[in-house]
Amino acid sequence: MVRLESSAAAVVDSSWKANPQRRQVGKMYFNRLVDRRFDLTGNSTTIGREVRGGVVTFLAMSYIIFVQPAVLSGAGMDFGAVMTVTCLASALATLLMAIGANYPVALAPCMGENFFFVTVVTGVVTGYRVSWQAALAAVFLSGVFFVLLSAFRFREKIIDSLPDSLKHAIPAGIGLFIAFIGLQQAGIVEARPGSMVGLGHLDSPVALLSLFGLVVTAVLMARRISGAILFGMLATAAVGLAAG
């Protein structure tokens, strides 16, 4: 039975390759189907351009595959399970955005909420211990509440009511918070009784490796190389493994 199926598949494949006209018709039908679904002509784009854009977008945000598990494992969650869920949730959300909303936006977990979840909610830094299971339940309820706000158009009203200065300050504050946690984990800064924060031991292997990764990533981003963060992480990991 397996041989018969393999032979049939080989015959179909060979007949398909031997008939370029059939391939051309199939390609035209596929292009027309995709164009009709996503209105590529109306948006002045092509399938090839969208594929290239998707690859660039993936490279730019693929660091979340490794960073999210590394962060959430600090709260006691399993690294492999978090990595799997991160990939599945990001893929599902992006597919819903593409198929449901026909909007070229890729979705993935936000690092600001990740660090807030670990350092504040579960109490890794504050000392106010909440189990990660209970914290995830709270996150789920807040997600349901946010969906209801969006469904009844309250989300736009809340956002429009915020002043522009606050809209710009919130992302900047979250970015500084993430940067501070990263510098602290790298040993570049550390807690000081007098000034609260001071320089760490910059001659330590962890700090030197972290600075190397920052420089590599900054150079790649300055050269506008897609996936600069991912390549910086890979370079840092390679040097760290080589150095032991």
C-alpha positions, 0 to 999 in steps of 0.5 A: 500500500505504501509503495502504491501511494508513493508511486502514485504521488511520483506519477502526479508530481512528474506529470505536474512538472512535465506540464508547465502550462498546468503549473502556470494555470495553478500559479495564476489561480493561486495569485488570483485567490490571494489577491481577491482575499487580501486585495493586494492590487488595491494595496499596490503590493505583490505576494513576493513583497508581502513574503519579504515583509513577513520574513523581515518582520519575523526576524525583527521580533523573533527575539521574543521566542527566547527572551519571554521564556527567559524572563517568565522562568524567573517566576517559576514557569517552565522554560520550554512550555513558555517558549511553546506557548509564545510561538503558538500564541504569536502565530494564532494572533498574527493569523487572526490579524491577517485573516480576520482584520486583513491588517499587516501587523504581527502580534507577540507578547509585550516585554514590558508586561513580562517584566512587570509580571515577574518583578512586581506581580509575582514579587521577584523584586518587591518580595510580595509573593503571588503564585504565577498561576494566580497571576496568570488568572488575573492576566486572563481576566484583564484580557477579557475586560480589555476585549469588552472595552474594545467591543463597546468602543470604550478603549478609543475613548480612554486612549483619546482622553489621555494627554499626548505627553502621557502617551509618549511618557508611558512607552518611554517609561516602560522601555527604561524599566526594561533597560534597567532590569536588563542592566541589573541582570547583566551586572552592569548596575547594582543596588547601592545603599546611598545612591540606590543605584551604582555601577557594577563590576564591569570586569566580570565575565557576565558584564563584559559579555553583555556589553559585547552583545549590546555593541553588536546589536547597536552596530547592526541596528545602526546599519539597518540590518533586519533581525539585528536583535536576534543576530546580536543574541546569537553572537552573544550566545556563541561567544559565551559558549566559546568562552565557557 
